[in-house]
Amino acid sequence: MKSDDGWSDPKIADTLDCSRATAQRTREHFSRQRLRAIEHKKPNHISSGKLDGNAEAHLIALAYSEPPKGRARWTLHLLADSLVTPDEIDVKSVSHETVRQTLKTNYSLTTPLSG
């Protein structure tokens, strides 16, 4: 580590383009754990992959389609409920948060929507 070479936490943070707190935390963790600190790093986020490609495609097509009768637009909850209904999609349940994250990744805000 650069701290062994006399580098300060702010200098390390600036060089690595991270926060000073991250540089300090990493240095302290490494000084306590040594090589074990980098060998067994836990991932920050584990994605469950709730929707496969077919379900994602169906969700995106559904989001671009006309909303149900009596609705001005699709809501996340309405999309989640509608996604579970079709027989060709093998999804037992899906949360509105999964719908939000999927659409955030795949949905184009520049393409006009219905409604």
The first five atom37 places (N, CA, C, CB, O) and aatype in JSON, in Angstrom:
{
  "aatype": [12, 11, 15, 3, 3, 7, 17, 15, 3, 14, 11, 9, 0, 3, 16, 10, 3, 4, 15, 1, 0, 16, 0, 5, 1, 16, 1, 6, 8, 13, 15, 1, 5, 1, 10, 1, 0, 9, 6, 8, 11, 11, 14, 2, 8, 9, 15, 15, 7, 11, 10, 3, 7, 2, 0, 6, 0, 8, 10, 9, 0, 10, 0, 18, 15, 6, 14, 14, 11, 7, 1, 0, 1, 17, 16, 10, 8, 10, 10, 0, 3, 15, 10, 19, 16, 14, 3, 6, 9, 3, 19, 11, 15, 19, 15, 8, 6, 16, 19, 1, 5, 16, 10, 11, 16, 2, 18, 15, 10, 16, 16, 14, 10, 15, 7],
  "atom_mask": [
    [1, 1, 1, 1, 1],
    [1, 1, 1, 1, 1],
    [1, 1, 1, 1, 1],
    [1, 1, 1, 1, 1],
    [1, 1, 1, 1, 1],
    [1, 1, 1, 0, 1],
    [1, 1, 1, 1, 1],
    [1, 1, 1, 1, 1],
    [1, 1, 1, 1, 1],
    [1, 1, 1, 1, 1],
    [1, 1, 1, 1, 1],
    [1, 1, 1, 1, 1],
    [1, 1, 1, 1, 1],
    [1, 1, 1, 1, 1],
    [1, 1, 1, 1, 1],
    [1, 1, 1, 1, 1],
    [1, 1, 1, 1, 1],
    [1, 1, 1, 1, 1],
    [1, 1, 1, 1, 1],
    [1, 1, 1, 1, 1],
    [1, 1, 1, 1, 1],
    [1, 1, 1, 1, 1],
    [1, 1, 1, 1, 1],
    [1, 1, 1, 1, 1],
    [1, 1, 1, 1, 1],
    [1, 1, 1, 1, 1],
    [1, 1, 1, 1, 1],
    [1, 1, 1, 1, 1],
    [1, 1, 1, 1, 1],
    [1, 1, 1, 1, 1],
    [1, 1, 1, 1, 1],
    [1, 1, 1, 1, 1],
    [1, 1, 1, 1, 1],
    [1, 1, 1, 1, 1],
    [1, 1, 1, 1, 1],
    [1, 1, 1, 1, 1],
    [1, 1, 1, 1, 1],
    [1, 1, 1, 1, 1],
    [1, 1, 1, 1, 1],
    [1, 1, 1, 1, 1],
    [1, 1, 1, 1, 1],
    [1, 1, 1, 1, 1],
    [1, 1, 1, 1, 1],
    [1, 1, 1, 1, 1],
    [1, 1, 1, 1, 1],
    [1, 1, 1, 1, 1],
    [1, 1, 1, 1, 1],
    [1, 1, 1, 1, 1],
    [1, 1, 1, 0, 1],
    [1, 1, 1, 1, 1],
    [1, 1, 1, 1, 1],
    [1, 1, 1, 1, 1],
    [1, 1, 1, 0, 1],
    [1, 1, 1, 1, 1],
    [1, 1, 1, 1, 1],
    [1, 1, 1, 1, 1],
    [1, 1, 1, 1, 1],
    [1, 1, 1, 1, 1],
    [1, 1, 1, 1, 1],
    [1, 1, 1, 1, 1],
    [1, 1, 1, 1, 1],
    [1, 1, 1, 1, 1],
    [1, 1, 1, 1, 1],
    [1, 1, 1, 1, 1],
    [1, 1, 1, 1, 1],
    [1, 1, 1, 1, 1],
    [1, 1, 1, 1, 1],
    [1, 1, 1, 1, 1],
    [1, 1, 1, 1, 1],
    [1, 1, 1, 0, 1],
    [1, 1, 1, 1, 1],
    [1, 1, 1, 1, 1],
    [1, 1, 1, 1, 1],
    [1, 1, 1, 1, 1],
    [1, 1, 1, 1, 1],
    [1, 1, 1, 1, 1],
    [1, 1, 1, 1, 1],
    [1, 1, 1, 1, 1],
    [1, 1, 1, 1, 1],
    [1, 1, 1, 1, 1],
    [1, 1, 1, 1, 1],
    [1, 1, 1, 1, 1],
    [1, 1, 1, 1, 1],
    [1, 1, 1, 1, 1],
    [1, 1, 1, 1, 1],
    [1, 1, 1, 1, 1],
    [1, 1, 1, 1, 1],
    [1, 1, 1, 1, 1],
    [1, 1, 1, 1, 1],
    [1, 1, 1, 1, 1],
    [1, 1, 1, 1, 1],
    [1, 1, 1, 1, 1],
    [1, 1, 1, 1, 1],
    [1, 1, 1, 1, 1],
    [1, 1, 1, 1, 1],
    [1, 1, 1, 1, 1],
    [1, 1, 1, 1, 1],
    [1, 1, 1, 1, 1],
    [1, 1, 1, 1, 1],
    [1, 1, 1, 1, 1],
    [1, 1, 1, 1, 1],
    [1, 1, 1, 1, 1],
    [1, 1, 1, 1, 1],
    [1, 1, 1, 1, 1],
    [1, 1, 1, 1, 1],
    [1, 1, 1, 1, 1],
    [1, 1, 1, 1, 1],
    [1, 1, 1, 1, 1],
    [1, 1, 1, 1, 1],
    [1, 1, 1, 1, 1],
    [1, 1, 1, 1, 1],
    [1, 1, 1, 1, 1],
    [1, 1, 1, 1, 1],
    [1, 1, 1, 1, 1],
    [1, 1, 1, 0, 1]
  ],
  "atom_positions": [
    [[0.84, -1.19, 0.0], [0.0, 0.0, 0.0], [0.88, 1.24, 0.0], [-0.95, 0.01, 1.21], [2.01, 1.22, 0.47]],
    [[0.32, 2.28, -0.53], [1.06, 3.54, -0.63], [1.31, 4.17, 0.73], [0.32, 4.51, -1.52], [2.22, 4.98, 0.88]],
    [[0.5, 3.82, 1.72], [0.73, 4.39, 3.05], [2.07, 3.91, 3.61], [-0.42, 4.02, 4.01], [2.68, 4.59, 4.43]],
    [[2.51, 2.73, 3.18], [3.84, 2.24, 3.58], [4.95, 3.1, 3.0], [4.03, 0.78, 3.15], [6.05, 3.16, 3.54]],
    [[4.65, 3.78, 1.88], [5.62, 4.66, 1.24], [5.52, 6.09, 1.77], [5.41, 4.66, -0.27], [6.16, 7.0, 1.25]],
    [[4.71, 6.29, 2.81], [4.59, 7.6, 3.42], [3.47, 8.47, 2.85], [0.0, 0.0, 0.0], [3.38, 9.65, 3.19]],
    [[2.63, 7.91, 2.0], [1.53, 8.69, 1.44], [0.45, 8.9, 2.49], [0.94, 7.98, 0.19], [0.17, 8.0, 3.29]],
    [[-0.15, 10.07, 2.51], [-1.25, 10.37, 3.43], [-2.57, 9.88, 2.82], [-1.32, 11.91, 3.74], [-2.65, 9.63, 1.62]],
    [[-3.58, 9.73, 3.67], [-4.9, 9.3, 3.17], [-5.44, 10.26, 2.11], [-5.89, 9.2, 4.33], [-5.95, 9.79, 1.09]],
    [[-5.36, 11.6, 2.3], [-5.85, 12.5, 1.26], [-5.11, 12.33, -0.07], [-5.72, 13.94, 1.72], [-5.73, 12.4, -1.13]],
    [[-3.8, 12.1, -0.03], [-3.04, 11.92, -1.27], [-3.45, 10.62, -1.96], [-1.52, 11.92, -0.98], [-3.6, 10.58, -3.18]],
    [[-3.64, 9.56, -1.17], [-4.09, 8.27, -1.73], [-5.48, 8.43, -2.35], [-4.11, 7.17, -0.64], [-5.73, 7.95, -3.45]],
    [[-6.37, 9.12, -1.63], [-7.74, 9.32, -2.12], [-7.74, 10.11, -3.43], [-8.59, 10.05, -1.07], [-8.46, 9.76, -4.36]],
    [[-6.96, 11.17, -3.5], [-6.89, 11.97, -4.72], [-6.32, 11.16, -5.88], [-6.04, 13.23, -4.49], [-6.81, 11.26, -7.01]],
    [[-5.29, 10.37, -5.62], [-4.66, 9.57, -6.67], [-5.61, 8.49, -7.19], [-3.38, 8.93, -6.15], [-5.67, 8.25, -8.4]],
    [[-6.35, 7.86, -6.3], [-7.24, 6.76, -6.68], [-8.66, 7.23, -7.0], [-7.3, 5.74, -5.58], [-9.52, 6.43, -7.34]],
    [[-8.9, 8.54, -6.89], [-10.21, 9.12, -7.17], [-11.29, 8.46, -6.32], [-10.54, 8.97, -8.66], [-12.32, 8.01, -6.83]],
    [[-11.05, 8.41, -5.02], [-12.04, 7.9, -4.08], [-12.11, 8.89, -2.91], [-11.67, 6.45, -3.58], [-11.33, 9.84, -2.85]],
    [[-13.03, 8.67, -2.01], [-13.16, 9.57, -0.88], [-12.04, 9.31, 0.13], [-14.54, 9.41, -0.2], [-11.44, 8.24, 0.16]],
    [[-11.78, 10.31, 0.93], [-10.75, 10.15, 1.97], [-11.16, 9.1, 2.98], [-10.48, 11.5, 2.68], [-10.32, 8.35, 3.5]],
    [[-12.45, 9.03, 3.26], [-12.95, 8.03, 4.2], [-12.71, 6.61, 3.67], [-14.45, 8.24, 4.48], [-12.36, 5.71, 4.43]],
    [[-12.89, 6.43, 2.36], [-12.65, 5.11, 1.76], [-11.18, 4.75, 1.86], [-13.1, 5.1, 0.28], [-10.83, 3.61, 2.19]],
    [[-10.31, 5.71, 1.57], [-8.87, 5.46, 1.67], [-8.48, 5.11, 3.1], [-8.07, 6.69, 1.18], [-7.71, 4.18, 3.33]],
    [[-9.02, 5.85, 4.05], [-8.7, 5.59, 5.46], [-9.23, 4.23, 5.91], [-9.29, 6.71, 6.36], [-8.52, 3.45, 6.54]],
    [[-10.49, 3.94, 5.57], [-11.1, 2.66, 5.96], [-10.33, 1.49, 5.37], [-12.56, 2.61, 5.51], [-10.09, 0.5, 6.05]],
    [[-9.96, 1.6, 4.1], [-9.22, 0.53, 3.44], [-7.86, 0.33, 4.08], [-9.07, 0.83, 1.94], [-7.43, -0.8, 4.31]],
    [[-7.18, 1.43, 4.35], [-5.85, 1.34, 4.99], [-5.96, 0.69, 6.36], [-5.22, 2.74, 5.12], [-5.18, -0.21, 6.68]],
    [[-6.93, 1.13, 7.17], [-7.1, 0.56, 8.51], [-7.48, -0.92, 8.45], [-8.17, 1.35, 9.29], [-6.96, -1.73, 9.22]],
    [[-8.37, -1.25, 7.54], [-8.79, -2.65, 7.39], [-7.6, -3.51, 6.97], [-9.94, -2.77, 6.35], [-7.4, -4.6, 7.51]],
    [[-6.82, -3.03, 6.03], [-5.67, -3.78, 5.55], [-4.62, -3.93, 6.65], [-5.06, -3.11, 4.33], [-4.01, -4.99, 6.78]],
    [[-4.42, -2.88, 7.44], [-3.4, -2.97, 8.49], [-3.8, -3.99, 9.56], [-3.17, -1.59, 9.14], [-2.94, -4.6, 10.19]],
    [[-5.11, -4.17, 9.77], [-5.57, -5.17, 10.75], [-5.56, -6.58, 10.16], [-6.98, -4.82, 11.23], [-5.17, -7.53, 10.84]],
    [[-5.97, -6.71, 8.92], [-6.19, -8.03, 8.34], [-5.07, -8.53, 7.42], [-7.46, -8.02, 7.58], [-4.96, -9.72, 7.16]],
    [[-4.25, -7.61, 6.95], [-3.18, -7.93, 5.98], [-3.76, -8.58, 4.73], [-2.12, -8.86, 6.62], [-4.75, -8.08, 4.19]],
    [[-3.2, -9.66, 4.25], [-3.63, -10.24, 2.99], [-5.05, -10.82, 3.04], [-2.67, -11.31, 2.57], [-5.72, -10.91, 2.01]],
    [[-5.49, -11.22, 4.22], [-6.87, -11.73, 4.33], [-7.88, -10.65, 3.96], [-7.14, -12.23, 5.76], [-9.0, -10.97, 3.55]],
    [[-7.5, -9.39, 4.09], [-8.41, -8.29, 3.78], [-8.79, -8.27, 2.31], [-7.79, -6.96, 4.17], [-9.91, -7.89, 1.97]],
    [[-7.89, -8.67, 1.45], [-8.21, -8.65, 0.02], [-8.59, -10.03, -0.52], [-7.03, -8.12, -0.76], [-9.18, -10.12, -1.59]],
    [[-8.27, -11.08, 0.19], [-8.6, -12.42, -0.28], [-10.07, -12.76, -0.15], [-7.79, -13.44, 0.47], [-10.62, -13.44, -1.01]],
    [[-10.72, -12.29, 0.9], [-12.1, -12.7, 1.18], [-13.05, -11.51, 1.14], [-12.19, -13.37, 2.54], [-13.95, -11.41, 1.98]],
    [[-12.88, -10.64, 0.19], [-13.75, -9.47, 0.09], [-15.14, -9.9, -0.33], [-13.18, -8.45, -0.92], [-15.32, -10.62, -1.31]],
    [[-16.14, -9.46, 0.42], [-17.52, -9.77, 0.11], [-18.01, -8.79, -0.96], [-18.41, -9.71, 1.38], [-17.64, -7.62, -0.93]],
    [[-18.83, -9.26, -1.89], [-19.38, -8.33, -2.89], [-20.32, -7.33, -2.24], [-20.11, -9.1, -4.0], [-21.0, -7.66, -1.27]],
    [[-20.35, -6.12, -2.77], [-21.22, -5.09, -2.23], [-22.69, -5.35, -2.55], [-20.81, -3.73, -2.77], [-23.57, -5.0, -1.77]],
    [[-22.93, -5.97, -3.7], [-24.3, -6.17, -4.14], [-24.4, -7.51, -4.86], [-24.76, -5.01, -5.05], [-23.58, -7.84, -5.72]],
    [[-25.41, -8.25, -4.51], [-25.64, -9.52, -5.19], [-27.0, -9.42, -5.88], [-25.59, -10.75, -4.19], [-28.02, -9.22, -5.22]],
    [[-27.01, -9.56, -7.18], [-28.25, -9.48, -7.95], [-28.87, -10.87, -8.06], [-27.99, -8.89, -9.35], [-28.2, -11.85, -8.38]],
    [[-30.15, -10.92, -7.8], [-30.83, -12.22, -7.84], [-31.24, -12.61, -9.26], [-32.04, -12.2, -6.94], [-31.53, -13.77, -9.51]],
    [[-31.27, -11.65, -10.18], [-31.68, -11.97, -11.54], [-33.09, -12.5, -11.6], [0.0, 0.0, 0.0], [-33.35, -13.52, -12.23]],
    [[-34.01, -11.8, -10.96], [-35.4, -12.25, -10.85], [-36.06, -12.43, -12.22], [-36.19, -11.26, -10.03], [-36.84, -13.36, -12.41]],
    [[-35.75, -11.55, -13.16], [-36.35, -11.63, -14.49], [-35.34, -12.13, -15.5], [-36.91, -10.26, -14.91], [-34.22, -11.61, -15.59]],
    [[-35.72, -13.12, -16.28], [-34.85, -13.57, -17.36], [-35.08, -12.66, -18.58], [-35.12, -15.08, -17.73], [-35.9, -11.74, -18.52]],
    [[-34.38, -12.91, -19.65], [-34.48, -12.07, -20.83], [-35.87, -12.02, -21.42], [0.0, 0.0, 0.0], [-36.31, -10.96, -21.87]],
    [[-36.57, -13.14, -21.42], [-37.93, -13.2, -21.95], [-38.87, -12.33, -21.11], [-38.43, -14.65, -21.98], [-39.68, -11.59, -21.66]],
    [[-38.76, -12.42, -19.79], [-39.61, -11.63, -18.91], [-39.28, -10.15, -19.02], [-39.45, -12.11, -17.45], [-40.18, -9.31, -18.98]],
    [[-37.99, -9.81, -19.15], [-37.6, -8.41, -19.32], [-38.18, -7.85, -20.61], [-36.07, -8.27, -19.33], [-38.71, -6.74, -20.63]],
    [[-38.08, -8.62, -21.69], [-38.63, -8.17, -22.98], [-40.14, -7.96, -22.88], [-38.3, -9.2, -24.09], [-40.67, -6.99, -23.42]],
    [[-40.81, -8.87, -22.19], [-42.25, -8.75, -22.02], [-42.58, -7.5, -21.19], [-42.83, -10.02, -21.34], [-43.53, -6.79, -21.51]],
    [[-41.82, -7.25, -20.15], [-42.03, -6.07, -19.3], [-41.86, -4.78, -20.1], [-41.06, -6.09, -18.11], [-42.68, -3.87, -19.98]],
    [[-40.82, -4.71, -20.9], [-40.56, -3.5, -21.68], [-41.67, -3.29, -22.71], [-39.18, -3.59, -22.38], [-42.14, -2.17, -22.91]],
    [[-42.08, -4.37, -23.37], [-43.19, -4.27, -24.34], [-44.47, -3.82, -23.64], [-43.41, -5.62, -25.05], [-45.22, -3.01, -24.18]],
    [[-44.71, -4.34, -22.46], [-45.88, -3.98, -21.68], [-45.84, -2.5, -21.3], [-45.99, -4.85, -20.43], [-46.85, -1.81, -21.37]],
    [[-44.68, -2.02, -20.89], [-44.53, -0.62, -20.48], [-44.77, 0.34, -21.64], [-43.14, -0.39, -19.9], [-45.25, 1.45, -21.43]],
    [[-44.45, -0.08, -22.87], [-44.67, 0.75, -24.05], [-46.1, 0.64, -24.59], [-43.68, 0.38, -25.12], [-46.5, 1.43, -25.44]],
    [[-46.85, -0.34, -24.12], [-48.2, -0.55, -24.63], [-49.19, 0.41, -23.96], [-48.64, -2.02, -24.4], [-48.85, 1.12, -23.01]],
    [[-50.41, 0.41, -24.48], [-51.47, 1.22, -23.89], [-51.75, 0.71, -22.47], [-52.77, 1.17, -24.76], [-51.79, -0.5, -22.24]],
    [[-51.95, 1.62, -21.53], [-52.29, 1.17, -20.17], [-53.69, 0.56, -20.15], [-52.21, 2.36, -19.17], [-54.47, 0.76, -21.09]],
    [[-54.02, -0.17, -19.11], [-55.34, -0.79, -19.03], [-56.46, 0.25, -19.09], [-55.45, -1.62, -17.74], [-56.25, 1.42, -18.77]],
    [[-57.61, -0.19, -19.48], [-58.77, 0.7, -19.57], [-59.03, 1.36, -18.21], [-60.03, -0.09, -20.05], [-59.0, 0.7, -17.17]],
    [[-59.27, 2.64, -18.25], [-59.51, 3.39, -17.02], [-58.25, 3.95, -16.4], [0.0, 0.0, 0.0], [-58.32, 4.64, -15.38]],
    [[-57.1, 3.67, -16.98], [-55.81, 4.17, -16.47], [-55.19, 5.11, -17.5], [-54.84, 3.0, -16.14], [-55.24, 4.85, -18.7]],
    [[-54.6, 6.18, -17.01], [-53.92, 7.12, -17.91], [-52.52, 6.64, -18.25], [-53.85, 8.52, -17.27], [-52.01, 6.91, -19.34]],
    [[-51.89, 5.92, -17.33], [-50.52, 5.44, -17.55], [-50.27, 4.2, -16.69], [-49.46, 6.54, -17.23], [-51.04, 3.89, -15.78]],
    [[-49.19, 3.53, -17.01], [-48.76, 2.36, -16.23], [-48.1, 2.83, -14.94], [-47.79, 1.46, -17.05], [-47.36, 3.82, -14.95]],
    [[-48.36, 2.14, -13.85], [-47.61, 2.36, -12.61], [-46.7, 1.15, -12.41], [-48.58, 2.55, -11.37], [-46.89, 0.11, -13.03]],
    [[-45.71, 1.29, -11.55], [-44.81, 0.17, -11.29], [-45.57, -1.03, -10.72], [-43.7, 0.6, -10.33], [-45.31, -2.17, -11.09]],
    [[-46.5, -0.76, -9.81], [-47.28, -1.85, -9.21], [-48.17, -2.53, -10.25], [-48.15, -1.31, -8.05], [-48.3, -3.75, -10.25]],
    [[-48.76, -1.73, -11.13], [-49.62, -2.29, -12.17], [-48.81, -3.14, -13.15], [-50.34, -1.17, -12.92], [-49.26, -4.2, -13.57]],
    [[-47.62, -2.67, -13.51], [-46.74, -3.46, -14.38], [-46.33, -4.76, -13.71], [-45.49, -2.64, -14.77], [-46.32, -5.82, -14.34]],
    [[-45.99, -4.68, -12.42], [-45.59, -5.89, -11.69], [-46.72, -6.9, -11.65], [-45.15, -5.52, -10.25], [-46.51, -8.09, -11.87]],
    [[-47.93, -6.43, -11.36], [-49.08, -7.34, -11.31], [-49.4, -7.92, -12.69], [-50.31, -6.6, -10.77], [-49.74, -9.1, -12.79]],
    [[-49.28, -7.11, -13.73], [-49.59, -7.57, -15.09], [-48.54, -8.54, -15.61], [-49.7, -6.39, -16.03], [-48.85, -9.4, -16.44]],
    [[-47.32, -8.42, -15.14], [-46.24, -9.29, -15.6], [-46.41, -10.72, -15.11], [-44.89, -8.74, -15.14], [-45.98, -11.66, -15.77]],
    [[-47.03, -10.88, -13.97], [-47.21, -12.21, -13.37], [-48.34, -12.97, -14.05], [-47.48, -12.08, -11.87], [-48.38, -14.2, -13.96]],
    [[-49.25, -12.29, -14.7], [-50.45, -12.89, -15.27], [-50.23, -13.81, -16.47], [-51.36, -11.82, -15.67], [-50.78, -14.92, -16.46]],
    [[-49.46, -13.43, -17.5], [-49.4, -14.26, -18.72], [-48.81, -15.64, -18.48], [-48.58, -13.55, -19.77], [-47.91, -15.83, -17.65]],
    [[-49.34, -16.62, -19.23], [-48.86, -17.99, -19.1], [-47.49, -18.19, -19.73], [-49.85, -18.94, -19.74], [-46.73, -19.06, -19.29]],
    [[-47.15, -17.39, -20.75], [-45.87, -17.59, -21.43], [-44.68, -17.06, -20.63], [-45.9, -16.91, -22.79], [-43.53, -17.37, -20.95]],
    [[-44.93, -16.29, -19.61], [-43.87, -15.76, -18.76], [-43.84, -16.56, -17.47], [-44.07, -14.23, -18.46], [-44.85, -16.66, -16.77]],
    [[-42.69, -17.13, -17.15], [-42.55, -17.96, -15.96], [-42.07, -17.12, -14.78], [-41.58, -19.14, -16.22], [-40.93, -17.25, -14.33]],
    [[-42.95, -16.25, -14.28], [-42.64, -15.41, -13.14], [-43.76, -15.6, -12.12], [-42.49, -13.89, -13.55], [-44.92, -15.31, -12.4]],
    [[-43.4, -16.09, -10.95], [-44.4, -16.34, -9.91], [-44.79, -15.05, -9.19], [-43.88, -17.37, -8.91], [-45.96, -14.83, -8.88]],
    [[-43.79, -14.21, -8.93], [-44.04, -12.92, -8.3], [-42.9, -11.98, -8.67], [-44.17, -13.06, -6.75], [-41.77, -12.41, -8.9]],
    [[-43.21, -10.71, -8.72], [-42.19, -9.71, -9.0], [-42.59, -8.44, -8.26], [-42.05, -9.46, -10.55], [-43.76, -8.06, -8.24]],
    [[-41.62, -7.79, -7.66], [-41.9, -6.57, -6.91], [-41.85, -5.36, -7.82], [-40.92, -6.4, -5.75], [-41.26, -5.39, -8.9]],
    [[-42.48, -4.28, -7.37], [-42.42, -3.05, -8.14], [-40.99, -2.52, -8.21], [-43.35, -1.98, -7.53], [-40.64, -1.83, -9.16]],
    [[-40.16, -2.84, -7.22], [-38.76, -2.41, -7.23], [-37.98, -3.13, -8.32], [-38.11, -2.66, -5.85], [-37.12, -2.53, -8.97]],
    [[-38.25, -4.41, -8.53], [-37.62, -5.14, -9.63], [-38.03, -4.53, -10.96], [-38.0, -6.64, -9.59], [-37.21, -4.39, -11.87]],
    [[-39.3, -4.17, -11.08], [-39.79, -3.51, -12.3], [-39.06, -2.19, -12.49], [-41.32, -3.28, -12.23], [-38.61, -1.88, -13.59]],
    [[-38.94, -1.41, -11.42], [-38.27, -0.1, -11.51], [-36.82, -0.25, -11.96], [-38.32, 0.61, -10.15], [-36.37, 0.46, -12.85]],
    [[-36.1, -1.19, -11.35], [-34.7, -1.37, -11.7], [-34.53, -1.87, -13.13], [-34.04, -2.36, -10.73], [-33.61, -1.45, -13.84]],
    [[-35.41, -2.75, -13.56], [-35.34, -3.26, -14.93], [-35.61, -2.15, -15.94], [-36.33, -4.42, -15.13], [-34.9, -2.02, -16.93]],
    [[-36.64, -1.36, -15.67], [-36.97, -0.27, -16.6], [-35.91, 0.82, -16.57], [-38.33, 0.32, -16.25], [-35.62, 1.42, -17.6]],
    [[-35.33, 1.06, -15.43], [-34.27, 2.07, -15.34], [-33.1, 1.68, -16.23], [-33.8, 2.24, -13.87], [-32.46, 2.54, -16.84]],
    [[-32.82, 0.39, -16.3], [-31.71, -0.11, -17.11], [-32.07, -0.14, -18.59], [-31.31, -1.5, -16.65], [-31.21, 0.14, -19.43]],
    [[-33.31, -0.47, -18.93], [-33.67, -0.77, -20.32], [-34.62, 0.22, -20.99], [-34.28, -2.09, -20.37], [-34.79, 0.16, -22.21]],
    [[-35.23, 1.1, -20.25], [-36.3, 1.94, -20.77], [-35.72, 3.22, -21.36], [-37.31, 2.27, -19.67], [-34.91, 3.89, -20.71]],
    [[-36.12, 3.57, -22.55], [-35.64, 4.79, -23.19], [-36.57, 5.95, -22.88], [-35.52, 4.58, -24.72], [-37.77, 5.89, -23.18]],
    [[-36.04, 6.99, -22.29], [-36.85, 8.16, -21.98], [-37.05, 9.05, -23.2], [-36.22, 8.96, -20.85], [-37.87, 9.97, -23.17]],
    [[-36.33, 8.79, -24.27], [-36.44, 9.62, -25.47], [-37.49, 9.1, -26.44], [-35.11, 9.71, -26.16], [-37.91, 9.83, -27.34]],
    [[-37.91, 7.87, -26.28], [-38.94, 7.3, -27.15], [-40.31, 7.65, -26.58], [-38.77, 5.76, -27.3], [-40.55, 7.41, -25.4]],
    [[-41.2, 8.21, -27.39], [-42.52, 8.58, -26.87], [-43.28, 7.36, -26.38], [-43.33, 9.31, -27.94], [-43.26, 6.29, -26.99]],
    [[-43.96, 7.55, -25.26], [-44.77, 6.48, -24.68], [-46.23, 6.73, -24.98], [-44.54, 6.37, -23.17], [-46.63, 7.84, -25.33]],
    [[-47.02, 5.69, -24.83], [-48.46, 5.86, -24.98], [-49.01, 6.49, -23.71], [-49.16, 4.51, -25.27], [-48.39, 6.39, -22.65]],
    [[-50.15, 7.14, -23.81], [-50.8, 7.7, -22.63], [-50.47, 9.06, -22.44], [0.0, 0.0, 0.0], [-50.93, 9.68, -21.48]]
  ]
}
